């Protein structure tokens, strides 16, 4: 496992509800202190399970060192949701999935057999319609119910499609 270093995207982007931390999405946690020398969390050793149990795909070893979320502009993670495993990525800057975050998305696509749902930069629920999905060629048939229009190829065998609404 990698070290987070100066990255604290997971302390900003997701909503956290626990007895120690209660923050809305896209709000920096009140326990973040950028003046600390060893990481940024003031309650790191005593943080709630929502925080201590979370690991982004970069920290799990996907992508290269420069693909850390705060550097590449793409925050990606795997989640158990509604009885299934889903991979998600949130663009932290415009077009990150095509540019600075492309490397980690391709690494995830090649190593995982799941489509990756991309939340567009600047879009937050409930106004996040028009999200995209990254799909490997051999998963096209299995993902027909969740993808629609082809947008662009990231590689010869990985494409980006519009995510179907509902």
DSSP file (Angstrom, degrees, kcal/mol; ACC not computed):
  #  RESIDUE AA STRUCTURE BP1 BP2  ACC     N-H-->O    O-->H-N    N-H-->O    O-->H-N    TCO  KAPPA ALPHA  PHI   PSI    X-CA   Y-CA   Z-CA
    1    1 A X              0   0    0      0, 0.0    59,-0.2     0, 0.0     2,-0.1   0.000 360.0 360.0 360.0 140.2    0.0    0.0    0.0
    2    2 A X        -     0   0    0     57,-1.9     2,-0.4    56,-0.2    57,-0.0  -0.377 360.0-110.4 -82.4 165.2    1.2    3.5   -0.8
    3    3 A X        -     0   0    0      1,-0.1    -1,-0.1    -2,-0.1     0, 0.0  -0.790  17.1-132.4 -96.1 142.1    1.3    6.4    1.5
    4    4 A X    >   +     0   0    0     -2,-0.4     3,-2.0     1,-0.2     2,-0.1   0.787  38.2 178.3 -64.2 -27.9   -1.2    9.3    1.0
    5    5 A X  T 3   -     0   0    0      1,-0.3    -1,-0.2     3,-0.0    35,-0.2  -0.404  68.7 -14.6  60.4-128.7    1.6   11.9    1.4
    6    6 A X  T 3  S+     0   0    0     -2,-0.1     2,-0.4    33,-0.1    -1,-0.3   0.334 109.8 110.9 -89.4   6.3    0.2   15.3    0.8
    7    7 A X    <   +     0   0    0     -3,-2.0    33,-0.2     1,-0.1    62,-0.0  -0.670  26.3 158.6 -85.9 133.5   -3.1   14.1   -0.7
    8    8 A X    >   +     0   0    0     -2,-0.4     3,-1.5    31,-0.1     4,-0.2  -0.040  29.2 127.4-139.0  33.5   -6.3   14.5    1.3
    9    9 A X  G >> S+     0   0    0      1,-0.3     4,-2.6     2,-0.2     3,-1.9   0.871  73.1  58.5 -57.7 -38.9   -8.9   14.3   -1.5
   10   10 A X  G 34 S+     0   0    0      1,-0.3    -1,-0.3     2,-0.2     4,-0.2   0.637 101.9  55.9 -69.5 -11.7  -10.8   11.6    0.4
   11   11 A X  G <4 S+     0   0    0     -3,-1.5    18,-2.1     2,-0.1    -1,-0.3   0.363 118.5  33.0 -95.1   2.5  -11.1   14.0    3.3
   12   12 A X  T <4 S+     0   0    0     -3,-1.9    15,-1.7    16,-0.2    14,-0.6   0.717 114.1  46.7-119.5 -55.8  -12.8   16.5    0.9
   13   13 A X  S  < S+     0   0    0     -4,-2.6    13,-1.4    13,-0.2    -3,-0.1   0.936  96.9  64.1 -70.0 -53.8  -14.9   14.9   -1.8
   14   14 A X  S    S-     0   0    0     -5,-0.3     2,-0.3    11,-0.2    13,-0.3  -0.333  83.0-113.3 -76.0 155.7  -17.0   12.2   -0.1
   15   15 A X        -     0   0    0     10,-0.1     2,-0.5    11,-0.1     9,-0.2  -0.658  32.6-160.0 -77.1 139.7  -19.7   12.8    2.5
   16   16 A X  E     -A   23   0A   0      7,-2.1     7,-2.7    -2,-0.3     2,-0.5  -0.986  12.6-179.8-128.2 123.2  -18.8   11.4    5.9
   17   17 A X  E     +A   22   0A   0     -2,-0.5     2,-0.3     5,-0.2     5,-0.2  -0.956  29.0 118.6-124.0 111.7  -21.3   10.6    8.6
   18   18 A X  S    S-     0   0    0      3,-2.1    -2,-0.1    -2,-0.5    30,-0.0  -0.920  74.8 -91.2-154.7 179.4  -20.0    9.3   11.9
   19   19 A X  S    S+     0   0    0     -2,-0.3     3,-0.1     1,-0.2    -1,-0.0   0.770 126.3  33.9 -70.4 -24.1  -19.9   10.1   15.5
   20   20 A X  S    S+     0   0    0      1,-0.3     2,-0.4    -3,-0.0    -1,-0.2   0.719 124.9  35.7-101.2 -27.1  -16.5   11.9   15.1
   21   21 A X        +     0   0    0      2,-0.0    -3,-2.1     8,-0.0     2,-0.4  -0.992  53.9 168.4-134.3 126.4  -16.9   13.3   11.6
   22   22 A X  E     +A   17   0A   0     -2,-0.4     2,-0.4    -5,-0.2    -5,-0.2  -0.845  23.6 145.7-137.9  99.2  -20.0   14.7   10.0
   23   23 A X  E     -A   16   0A   0     -7,-2.7    -7,-2.1    -2,-0.4     3,-0.1  -0.988  42.6-121.6-138.4 144.3  -19.3   16.6    6.8
   24   24 A X    >   -     0   0    0     -2,-0.4     3,-0.7    -9,-0.2    -2,-0.0  -0.337  47.6 -81.5 -75.0 164.8  -21.1   17.1    3.5
   25   25 A X  T 3  S+     0   0    0      1,-0.2   -11,-0.2   -10,-0.1   -12,-0.2  -0.297 113.5  23.7 -62.8 151.4  -19.6   16.1    0.2
   26   26 A X  T 3  S+     0   0    0    -13,-1.4     2,-0.4   -14,-0.6    -1,-0.2   0.849  96.6 113.5  58.8  39.0  -17.1   18.5   -1.4
   27   27 A X  S <  S-     0   0    0    -15,-1.7    -1,-0.2    -3,-0.7     2,-0.1  -0.985  72.2-117.2-137.0 125.4  -16.3   20.1    2.0
   28   28 A X        -     0   0    0     -2,-0.4   -16,-0.2     1,-0.1    -4,-0.1  -0.414  40.5-104.6 -64.5 133.7  -12.8   19.8    3.5
   29   29 A X    >   -     0   0    0    -18,-2.1     3,-1.7     1,-0.1    -1,-0.1  -0.260  19.0-126.9 -59.5 141.7  -13.1   17.9    6.8
   30   30 A X  T 3  S+     0   0    0      1,-0.3    -1,-0.1    -3,-0.1    -2,-0.1   0.665 107.2  63.2 -64.6 -16.3  -12.7   20.1   10.0
   31   31 A X  T 3  S+     0   0    0    -20,-0.1    11,-3.0    10,-0.0     2,-0.4   0.390  77.4 107.4 -91.6   3.8   -9.9   17.8   11.2
   32   32 A X  B <   +B   41   0B   0     -3,-1.7     2,-0.4     9,-0.2     9,-0.2  -0.692  41.4 176.1 -84.3 131.5   -7.6   18.6    8.3
   33   33 A X    >   -     0   0    0      7,-3.0     3,-1.7    -2,-0.4    -3,-0.0  -0.897  16.5-164.6-137.0 104.6   -4.6   20.8    9.2
   34   34 A X  T 3  S+     0   0    0     -2,-0.4     5,-0.1     1,-0.3    -1,-0.1   0.555  84.6  69.3 -69.7  -7.2   -2.2   21.4    6.4
   35   35 A X  T 3  S+     0   0    0      5,-0.1    -1,-0.3     2,-0.0     2,-0.1   0.591  74.4 106.4 -86.0  -9.9    0.5   22.6    8.8
   36   36 A X    <   -     0   0    0     -3,-1.7     3,-0.2     4,-0.1     6,-0.0  -0.415  62.9-148.7 -68.7 144.7    1.0   19.1   10.3
   37   37 A X  S    S+     0   0    0      1,-0.2     2,-0.9    -2,-0.1    -1,-0.1   0.837  87.4  51.9 -85.6 -34.4    4.2   17.5    9.2
   38   38 A X  S    S-     0   0    0      1,-0.1    -1,-0.2     3,-0.1     3,-0.1  -0.727 127.8 -48.9-104.7  82.4    3.0   13.8    9.2
   39   39 A X        -     0   0    0     -2,-0.9    -1,-0.1    -3,-0.2   -33,-0.1  -0.217  65.9 -94.5  78.3-176.9   -0.1   13.8    7.1
   40   40 A X  S    S+     0   0    0    -33,-0.2    -7,-3.0   -35,-0.2     2,-0.5   0.531  84.0 103.4-117.0  -9.3   -2.9   16.3    7.5
   41   41 A X  B >   -B   32   0B   0     -9,-0.2     3,-1.0     1,-0.1    -9,-0.2  -0.669  49.1-161.8 -88.3 124.3   -5.5   14.6    9.8
   42   42 A X  T 3  S+     0   0    0    -11,-3.0    -1,-0.1    -2,-0.5     3,-0.1   0.718  96.3  37.1 -73.0 -21.0   -5.6   15.8   13.4
   43   43 A X  T >  S+     0   0    0    -12,-0.2     3,-1.5     1,-0.1    -1,-0.2  -0.003  77.0 133.3-117.3  28.3   -7.4   12.6   14.5
   44   44 A X  G X  S+     0   0    0     -3,-1.0     3,-1.2     1,-0.3    -1,-0.1   0.864  74.0  45.0 -50.2 -49.1   -5.7   10.2   12.2
   45   45 A X  G 3  S+     0   0    0      1,-0.3    -1,-0.3    -4,-0.2    -2,-0.1   0.681 124.5  35.7 -72.0 -16.4   -5.0    7.5   14.9
   46   46 A X  G <  S+     0   0    0     -3,-1.5    -1,-0.3     2,-0.0    -2,-0.2   0.009  86.6 136.7-124.1  25.8   -8.6    7.8   16.2
   47   47 A X    <   -     0   0    0     -3,-1.2    -3,-0.1    -4,-0.1     5,-0.0  -0.359  59.1 -95.4 -76.0 157.2  -10.5    8.5   13.0
   48   48 A X    >>  -     0   0    0      1,-0.1     4,-2.8    -2,-0.1     3,-1.1  -0.177  33.1-105.1 -69.7 164.4  -13.8    6.7   12.3
   49   49 A X  H 3> S+     0   0    0      1,-0.3     4,-2.7     2,-0.2     5,-0.2   0.836 118.1  65.5 -57.9 -36.1  -14.2    3.5   10.3
   50   50 A X  H 34 S+     0   0    0      1,-0.2    -1,-0.3     2,-0.2     4,-0.2   0.873 114.7  31.8 -54.3 -35.9  -15.6    5.5    7.3
   51   51 A X  H X4 S+     0   0    0     -3,-1.1     3,-1.1     2,-0.1    -2,-0.2   0.924 121.1  46.0 -87.5 -52.0  -12.2    7.1    7.1
   52   52 A X  H 3< S+     0   0    0     -4,-2.8    -3,-0.2     1,-0.3    -2,-0.2   0.800 114.2  50.4 -65.8 -28.0   -9.8    4.4    8.2
   53   53 A X  T 3< S+     0   0    0     -4,-2.7     2,-0.4    -5,-0.3    -1,-0.3   0.547  90.3  97.6 -86.7  -7.1  -11.5    1.8    6.1
   54   54 A X    <   +     0   0    0     -3,-1.1     2,-0.4    -5,-0.2   -44,-0.0  -0.662  45.1 173.5 -87.4 135.3  -11.5    3.8    2.9
   55   55 A X        -     0   0    0     -2,-0.4    23,-0.5    23,-0.2     2,-0.1  -0.977  21.9-141.0-139.0 124.5   -8.7    3.2    0.3
   56   56 A X     >  -     0   0    0     -2,-0.4     4,-1.5    21,-0.1    21,-0.2  -0.395  30.0-109.1 -77.7 163.6   -8.6    4.9   -3.1
   57   57 A X  T  4>S+     0   0    0     19,-2.4     5,-2.5     1,-0.2     4,-0.5   0.829 118.0  57.5 -65.7 -30.8   -7.5    2.8   -6.1
   58   58 A X  T >45S+     0   0    0     18,-0.4     3,-1.5     1,-0.2    -1,-0.2   0.941 106.7  48.1 -63.3 -44.9   -4.2    4.8   -6.3
   59   59 A X  T 345S+     0   0    0      1,-0.3   -57,-1.9     2,-0.1    -1,-0.2   0.820 105.7  59.7 -65.4 -29.2   -3.3    3.8   -2.7
   60   60 A X  T 3<5S-     0   0    0     -4,-1.5    -1,-0.3   -59,-0.2    -2,-0.2   0.586 130.7 -93.5 -73.0 -10.4   -4.2    0.2   -3.6
   61   61 A X  T < 5S+     0   0    0     -3,-1.5    -3,-0.2    -4,-0.5     2,-0.2   0.469  78.1 139.2 114.5   2.6   -1.5    0.3   -6.3
   62   62 A X      < +     0   0    0     -5,-2.5    -1,-0.3     5,-0.0    42,-0.1  -0.534  61.6   1.3 -78.1 147.5   -3.3    1.3   -9.5
   63   63 A X  S    S-     0   0    0     40,-0.2     2,-0.2    -2,-0.2    41,-0.1  -0.112  95.0 -65.1  72.6-173.1   -1.5    3.8  -11.8
   64   64 A X    >   -     0   0    0      4,-0.0     3,-2.0     1,-0.0    -3,-0.1  -0.470  54.5 -87.8-105.2 177.8    1.9    5.3  -11.2
   65   65 A X  G >  S+     0   0    0      1,-0.3     3,-1.3    -2,-0.2    -1,-0.0   0.875 126.7  56.3 -55.8 -40.1    3.1    7.7   -8.5
   66   66 A X  G 3  S+     0   0    0      1,-0.3    -1,-0.3     5,-0.1    -3,-0.0   0.522  92.4  73.8 -72.3  -3.7    2.0   10.8  -10.6
   67   67 A X  G <   +     0   0    0     -3,-2.0    -1,-0.3     4,-0.1    -2,-0.2   0.275  61.9 133.3 -94.2  10.7   -1.5    9.3  -10.7
   68   68 A X  S X> S-     0   0    0     -3,-1.3     4,-2.6     1,-0.1     3,-1.8  -0.378  70.9-112.0 -57.2 140.1   -2.2   10.2   -7.0
   69   69 A X  H 3> S+     0   0    0      1,-0.3     4,-1.9     2,-0.2     5,-0.4   0.830 115.2  49.7 -50.0 -43.4   -5.7   11.9   -6.9
   70   70 A X  H 34 S+     0   0    0      1,-0.2    -1,-0.3     2,-0.2    -2,-0.1   0.741 117.8  41.9 -70.0 -20.2   -4.5   15.4   -6.0
   71   71 A X  H <4 S+     0   0    0     -3,-1.8    -2,-0.2     3,-0.1    -1,-0.2   0.849 121.9  35.1 -92.3 -40.5   -1.9   15.3   -8.8
   72   72 A X  H  < S-     0   0    0     -4,-2.6    -3,-0.2     2,-0.2    -2,-0.2   0.638  99.6-125.2 -93.6 -13.7   -3.8   13.7  -11.7
   73   73 A X  S  < S+     0   0    0     -4,-1.9    19,-3.3    -5,-0.4    20,-1.0   0.725  75.5 106.6  80.0  20.5   -7.2   15.3  -10.9
   74   74 A X  E     -C   91   0C   0     -5,-0.4     2,-0.7    17,-0.2    17,-0.2  -0.977  51.0-161.7-137.8 122.8   -9.1   12.0  -10.8
   75   75 A X  E     +C   90   0C   0     15,-2.4    15,-2.5    -2,-0.4     2,-0.3  -0.905  21.2 178.5-105.5 110.0  -10.4   10.4   -7.5
   76   76 A X  E     +C   89   0C   0     -2,-0.7   -19,-2.4    13,-0.2   -18,-0.4  -0.884   7.1 157.2-121.4 145.9  -11.1    6.7   -8.1
   77   77 A X  E     -C   88   0C   0     11,-2.4    11,-2.9    -2,-0.3     2,-0.4  -0.985  34.6-122.6-159.2 161.8  -12.3    3.9   -5.8
   78   78 A X  E     -C   87   0C   0    -23,-0.5     2,-0.4    -2,-0.3     9,-0.2  -0.925  33.1-177.7-111.5 136.0  -14.1    0.5   -5.7
   79   79 A X  E     -C   86   0C   0      7,-3.1     7,-3.0    -2,-0.4     2,-0.6  -0.990  30.9-129.8-137.6 142.3  -17.3    0.2   -3.6
   80   80 A X  E     +C   85   0C   0     -2,-0.4     2,-0.4     5,-0.2     5,-0.2  -0.822  43.5 168.8 -82.6 125.8  -19.7   -2.5   -2.6
   81   81 A X  E >   -C   84   0C   0      3,-3.3     3,-1.8    -2,-0.6    -2,-0.1  -0.978  56.4 -12.5-148.3 126.7  -23.1   -1.0   -3.4
   82   82 A X  T 3  S-     0   0    0     -2,-0.4     3,-0.1     1,-0.3    -1,-0.1   0.857 129.4 -49.7  50.3  41.2  -26.6   -2.5   -3.6
   83   83 A X  T 3  S+     0   0    0      1,-0.2     2,-0.3     0, 0.0    -1,-0.3   0.546 123.3  86.0  80.5   7.6  -25.2   -6.0   -3.5
   84   84 A X  E <  S-C   81   0C   0     -3,-1.8    -3,-3.3    -5,-0.0     2,-0.5  -0.873  77.6-109.1-134.6 168.8  -22.6   -5.5   -6.3
   85   85 A X  E     -C   80   0C   0     -2,-0.3     2,-0.4    -5,-0.2    -5,-0.2  -0.869  38.3-178.7-100.2 129.7  -19.1   -4.2   -6.8
   86   86 A X  E     -C   79   0C   0     -7,-3.0    -7,-3.1    -2,-0.5     2,-0.5  -0.957  19.7-146.4-128.9 145.7  -18.8   -0.9   -8.6
   87   87 A X  E     -Cd  78 116C   0     28,-0.8    30,-2.8    -2,-0.4     2,-0.3  -0.950  22.5-175.6-111.7 133.8  -15.8    1.2   -9.6
   88   88 A X  E     -Cd  77 117C   0    -11,-2.9   -11,-2.4    -2,-0.5     2,-0.3  -0.913  12.6-172.2-127.3 150.8  -16.2    5.0   -9.6
   89   89 A X  E     -Cd  76 118C   0     28,-2.4    30,-3.3    -2,-0.3     2,-0.5  -0.987   8.3-158.1-141.9 137.6  -14.0    7.9  -10.6
   90   90 A X  E     -Cd  75 119C   0    -15,-2.5   -15,-2.4    -2,-0.3     2,-0.4  -0.966  19.6-130.3-117.4 123.1  -14.7   11.6   -9.9
   91   91 A X  E     -C   74   0C   0     28,-2.5    31,-0.5    -2,-0.5   -17,-0.2  -0.595  20.1-175.5 -73.3 124.9  -13.1   14.2  -12.1
   92   92 A X  S    S+     0   0    0    -19,-3.3     2,-0.3    -2,-0.4   -18,-0.2   0.532  75.4  26.6 -95.7 -11.3  -11.5   16.8   -9.9
   93   93 A X  S >  S-     0   0    0    -20,-1.0     3,-1.6   -21,-0.1    -1,-0.2  -0.980 104.6 -75.3-146.5 156.4  -10.5   18.9  -12.9
   94   94 A X  T 3  S-     0   0    0     -2,-0.3    -2,-0.1     1,-0.2     5,-0.0  -0.195 109.9  -3.2 -57.3 136.5  -11.9   19.2  -16.4
   95   95 A X  T >> S+     0   0    0      1,-0.1     4,-1.4     4,-0.1     3,-1.2   0.657  81.7 145.2  61.5  20.5  -11.3   16.4  -18.9
   96   96 A X  T <4> +     0   0    0     -3,-1.6     5,-2.8     1,-0.3     6,-0.5   0.854  66.0  60.3 -58.3 -35.8   -9.1   14.5  -16.4
   97   97 A X  T 345S+     0   0    0      1,-0.2    -1,-0.3     4,-0.2     8,-0.1   0.811 112.8  38.2 -63.8 -27.9  -10.3   11.1  -17.6
   98   98 A X  T <45S+     0   0    0     -3,-1.2    -1,-0.2     3,-0.1    -2,-0.2   0.652 132.5  17.3 -92.6 -18.4   -8.9   12.0  -21.1
   99   99 A X  T ><5S+     0   0    0     -4,-1.4     3,-1.3    -3,-0.2     4,-0.4   0.506 129.3   9.0-120.6-102.6   -5.8   13.7  -19.9
  100  100 A X  T 3 5S+     0   0    0      1,-0.3     4,-0.2     2,-0.1     3,-0.2   0.722 132.4  42.8 -65.6 -24.2   -4.0   13.6  -16.6
  101  101 A X  T 3><S+     0   0    0     -5,-2.8     4,-1.8    -6,-0.2    -1,-0.3   0.413  85.4  96.4-100.1   0.5   -6.2   10.8  -15.1
  102  102 A X  H <> S+     0   0    0     -3,-1.3     4,-2.6    -6,-0.5     5,-0.2   0.869  78.1  58.2 -59.5 -39.6   -6.2    8.6  -18.2
  103  103 A X  H  > S+     0   0    0     -4,-0.4     4,-2.2     1,-0.2    -1,-0.2   0.916 108.5  42.8 -61.3 -46.2   -3.3    6.4  -17.0
  104  104 A X  H  > S+     0   0    0     -4,-0.2     4,-2.4    -3,-0.2    -1,-0.2   0.872 113.1  53.3 -71.3 -34.5   -5.0    5.3  -13.8
  105  105 A X  H  X S+     0   0    0     -4,-1.8     4,-2.7     2,-0.2    -2,-0.2   0.929 111.0  46.5 -63.1 -45.0   -8.3    4.7  -15.5
  106  106 A X  H  X S+     0   0    0     -4,-2.6     4,-2.6     2,-0.2     5,-0.2   0.908 111.2  51.8 -64.1 -41.0   -6.7    2.5  -18.1
  107  107 A X  H  X S+     0   0    0     -4,-2.2     4,-1.8    -5,-0.2    -2,-0.2   0.913 112.5  45.9 -61.5 -42.5   -4.8    0.6  -15.4
  108  108 A X  H  X S+     0   0    0     -4,-2.4     4,-2.6     2,-0.2     6,-0.2   0.929 112.6  50.5 -64.3 -45.1   -8.1    0.0  -13.5
  109  109 A X  H  < S+     0   0    0     -4,-2.7    -2,-0.2     1,-0.2    -1,-0.2   0.893 112.9  45.8 -61.6 -41.2   -9.8   -1.0  -16.8
  110  110 A X  H  < S+     0   0    0     -4,-2.6    -1,-0.2     1,-0.2    -2,-0.2   0.842 120.8  37.7 -71.5 -33.4   -7.1   -3.5  -17.7
  111  111 A X  H  < S+     0   0    0     -4,-1.8     2,-0.4    -5,-0.2    -2,-0.2   0.712 113.5  55.6 -94.1 -21.9   -6.9   -5.0  -14.2
  112  112 A X     <  -     0   0    0     -4,-2.6     2,-0.4    -5,-0.2    -1,-0.0  -0.880  68.2-143.9-113.8 144.0  -10.5   -5.0  -13.1
  113  113 A X  S    S+     0   0    0     -2,-0.4     2,-0.3     2,-0.0    -4,-0.1  -0.327  70.4  96.0-100.4  51.5  -13.4   -6.6  -15.0
  114  114 A X  S    S-     0   0    0     -2,-0.4    -2,-0.1    -6,-0.2   -28,-0.1  -0.989  77.9-111.2-134.7 143.5  -15.9   -3.9  -14.1
  115  115 A X        -     0   0    0     -2,-0.3   -28,-0.8    20,-0.1     2,-0.5  -0.407  33.7-130.7 -64.3 154.5  -17.1   -0.8  -15.9
  116  116 A X  E     -dE  87 134C   0     18,-2.3    18,-2.9   -30,-0.1     2,-0.5  -0.953  10.9-144.0-114.8 119.6  -15.9    2.4  -14.3
  117  117 A X  E     -dE  88 133C   0    -30,-2.8   -28,-2.4    -2,-0.5     2,-0.6  -0.714  15.0-154.8 -84.9 126.0  -18.5    5.1  -13.7
  118  118 A X  E     -dE  89 132C   0     14,-3.2    14,-1.9    -2,-0.5     2,-0.6  -0.897   4.0-151.4-106.9 121.1  -17.1    8.6  -14.2
  119  119 A X  E     -d   90   0C   0    -30,-3.3   -28,-2.5    -2,-0.6     3,-0.1  -0.822  30.6-116.6 -89.7 123.2  -18.7   11.5  -12.5
  120  120 A X    >   -     0   0    0     -2,-0.6     3,-1.7     8,-0.2   -26,-0.1  -0.171  33.3 -92.1 -61.5 148.3  -18.1   14.7  -14.6
  121  121 A X  T 3  S+     0   0    0      1,-0.3    -1,-0.1   -28,-0.2   -29,-0.1  -0.363 109.8  10.5 -58.3 133.2  -16.0   17.5  -13.3
  122  122 A X  T 3  S+     0   0    0    -31,-0.5     2,-0.5     1,-0.2    -1,-0.3   0.411  99.7 116.5  79.4  -2.6  -18.1   20.1  -11.5
  123  123 A X    <   +     0   0    0     -3,-1.7     2,-0.4     5,-0.1    -1,-0.2  -0.868  38.3 177.7-103.1 129.8  -21.3   18.0  -11.5
  124  124 A X    >   -     0   0    0     -2,-0.5     3,-2.3     3,-0.1     5,-0.1  -0.975  37.2 -57.9-129.4 143.7  -22.7   17.0   -8.1
  125  125 A X  T 3  S+     0   0    0     -2,-0.4     0, 0.0     1,-0.3     0, 0.0  -0.293 120.0  25.4 -53.9 141.8  -25.8   15.0   -7.3
  126  126 A X  T 3  S+     0   0    0     -3,-0.0    -1,-0.3     0, 0.0     3,-0.2  -0.972 128.9  47.2 -90.3   8.4  -28.6   15.6   -8.1
  127  127 A X  S <  S+     0   0    0     -3,-2.3    -2,-0.2     1,-0.2    -3,-0.1  -0.045  79.8 107.3 -97.4  31.7  -27.3   17.6  -11.1
  128  128 A X    >   +     0   0    0     -5,-0.2     3,-0.7    -9,-0.0    -8,-0.2   0.015  39.8 139.6-102.6  29.0  -24.9   14.9  -12.2
  129  129 A X  T 3   +     0   0    0      1,-0.2    -9,-0.1    -3,-0.2    -2,-0.0  -0.331  55.3  47.5 -67.0 156.1  -26.7   13.7  -15.4
  130  130 A X  T 3  S+     0   0    0     33,-0.3    -1,-0.2     1,-0.2    34,-0.1   0.617  75.4 158.6  86.9  13.1  -24.5   13.0  -18.4
  131  131 A X    <   -     0   0    0     -3,-0.7    32,-2.7    32,-0.1     2,-0.2  -0.160  31.1-131.9 -61.9 166.4  -22.0   11.0  -16.5
  132  132 A X  E     -EF 118 162C   0    -14,-1.9   -14,-3.2    30,-0.3     2,-0.4  -0.711   8.5-144.8-119.4 169.3  -19.8    8.6  -18.5
  133  133 A X  E     -EF 117 161C   0     28,-2.6    28,-2.7   -16,-0.2     2,-0.5  -0.999   8.0-144.0-138.6 134.6  -18.7    5.0  -18.2
  134  134 A X  E     +EF 116 160C   0    -18,-2.9   -18,-2.3    -2,-0.4     2,-0.4  -0.855  27.0 179.8 -98.2 128.4  -15.4    3.4  -19.1
  135  135 A X  E     - F   0 159C   0     24,-2.7    24,-2.6    -2,-0.5     2,-0.2  -0.994  26.8-130.3-136.6 133.5  -15.8   -0.1  -20.6
  136  136 A X  E >   - F   0 158C   0     -2,-0.4     3,-1.8    22,-0.2     4,-0.4  -0.509  34.9-112.5 -72.2 149.8  -13.4   -2.7  -21.9
  137  137 A X  G >  S+     0   0    0     20,-2.5     3,-1.6     1,-0.3     4,-0.3   0.879 116.0  54.3 -53.1 -44.2  -14.4   -4.2  -25.3
  138  138 A X  G 3  S+     0   0    0      1,-0.3    -1,-0.3    19,-0.2     4,-0.3   0.590 105.9  54.6 -73.4  -6.3  -15.1   -7.6  -23.9
  139  139 A X  G <> S+     0   0    0     -3,-1.8     4,-1.7     1,-0.1    -1,-0.3   0.395  78.8  98.1 -99.4   0.7  -17.5   -6.1  -21.3
  140  140 A X  T <4 S+     0   0    0     -3,-1.6     3,-0.3    -4,-0.4     4,-0.2   0.912  83.4  47.0 -57.2 -46.0  -19.6   -4.3  -23.9
  141  141 A X  T >4 S+     0   0    0     -4,-0.3     3,-1.2     1,-0.2    -1,-0.2   0.931 113.3  48.2 -63.4 -44.7  -22.3   -6.9  -24.1
  142  142 A X  T 34 S+     0   0    0     -4,-0.3     3,-0.3     1,-0.2    -1,-0.2   0.731 114.1  47.8 -67.8 -22.1  -22.6   -7.2  -20.3
  143  143 A X  T >X S+     0   0    0     -4,-1.7     3,-1.7    -3,-0.3     4,-1.2   0.260  75.1 109.5-103.3  12.0  -22.8   -3.4  -19.9
  144  144 A X  T <4 S+     0   0    0     -3,-1.2    -1,-0.2     1,-0.3    -2,-0.1   0.769  75.2  56.9 -61.6 -26.2  -25.4   -2.7  -22.6
  145  145 A X  T 34 S+     0   0    0     -3,-0.3    -1,-0.3    -4,-0.2    -2,-0.1   0.604 114.4  36.7 -81.4 -10.8  -28.1   -1.8  -20.0
  146  146 A X  T <4 S+     0   0    0     -3,-1.7    18,-2.3     2,-0.1     2,-0.3   0.502 109.1  64.3-118.3  -7.0  -25.9    0.9  -18.4
  147  147 A X  E  <  +G  163   0C   0     -4,-1.2    16,-0.2    16,-0.3     3,-0.1  -0.859  47.6 164.2-118.7 153.5  -24.2    2.5  -21.4
  148  148 A X  E     +     0   0C   0     14,-2.7    -1,-0.1     1,-0.3    15,-0.1   0.053  52.8  27.8-129.5-114.5  -25.4    4.4  -24.4
  149  149 A X  E    S-     0   0C   0     12,-0.1    13,-2.4     1,-0.1    -1,-0.3  -0.226  71.9-122.3 -62.9 131.5  -23.6    6.6  -27.0
  150  150 A X  E     +G  161   0C   0     11,-0.2    11,-0.3     1,-0.2    -1,-0.1  -0.543  32.7 174.8 -68.7 134.7  -19.9    6.0  -27.6
  151  151 A X  E     -     0   0C   0      9,-3.3     2,-0.3     1,-0.4    10,-0.2   0.798  52.8 -25.8-108.0 -49.1  -17.8    9.1  -26.9
  152  152 A X  E     -G  160   0C   0      8,-1.4     8,-3.3     0, 0.0     2,-0.5  -0.989  52.8-111.8-166.3 155.4  -14.1    8.3  -27.3
  153  153 A X  E     -G  159   0C   0     -2,-0.3     6,-0.3     6,-0.2     3,-0.1  -0.851  15.2-172.7 -97.5 133.9  -11.5    5.5  -27.2
  154  154 A X  E    S-     0   0C   0      4,-2.5     2,-0.3    -2,-0.5     5,-0.2   0.724  78.5 -15.8 -90.3 -27.8   -9.0    5.6  -24.4
  155  155 A X  E >  S-G  158   0C   0      3,-1.8     3,-0.7   -49,-0.0    -1,-0.3  -0.892  88.0 -76.8-156.8-176.4   -7.1    2.7  -26.0
  156  156 A X  T 3  S+     0   0    0     -2,-0.3     3,-0.0     1,-0.2    -1,-0.0   0.831 130.8  26.3 -61.0 -32.6   -7.6    0.0  -28.6
  157  157 A X  T 3  S+     0   0    0      1,-0.1   -20,-2.5   -21,-0.0     2,-0.4   0.221 111.8  71.7-119.3  15.3   -9.8   -2.0  -26.2
  158  158 A X  E <   +FG 136 155C   0     -3,-0.7    -4,-2.5   -22,-0.2    -3,-1.8  -0.990  57.0 177.0-134.6 126.0  -11.2    0.6  -23.7
  159  159 A X  E     -FG 135 153C   0    -24,-2.6   -24,-2.7    -2,-0.4     2,-0.4  -0.854  25.1-129.8-127.2 162.6  -13.8    3.1  -24.6
  160  160 A X  E     +FG 134 152C   0     -8,-3.3    -9,-3.3    -2,-0.3    -8,-1.4  -0.942  29.7 177.4-112.9 133.3  -15.9    5.8  -22.9
  161  161 A X  E     -FG 133 150C   0    -28,-2.7   -28,-2.6    -2,-0.4     2,-0.4  -0.832  37.7 -94.1-127.6 162.6  -19.6    5.9  -23.3
  162  162 A X  E     -F  132   0C   0    -13,-2.4   -14,-2.7    -2,-0.3     2,-0.4  -0.657  43.9-121.8 -74.6 134.4  -22.5    8.0  -22.0
  163  163 A X  E     - G   0 147C   0    -32,-2.7   -33,-0.3    -2,-0.4   -16,-0.3  -0.667  29.4-117.2 -78.0 128.3  -24.0    6.4  -18.9
  164  164 A X        -     0   0    0    -18,-2.3     2,-0.3    -2,-0.4    -1,-0.1  -0.378  25.7-117.2 -65.8 142.1  -27.7    5.7  -19.3
  165  165 A X              0   0    0      1,-0.2    -1,-0.1    -2,-0.1   -36,-0.0  -0.617 360.0 360.0 -76.9 138.6  -30.1    7.6  -17.1
  166  166 A X              0   0    0     -2,-0.3    -1,-0.2   -20,-0.0    -2,-0.1   0.503 360.0 360.0  56.4 360.0  -32.1    5.4  -14.8
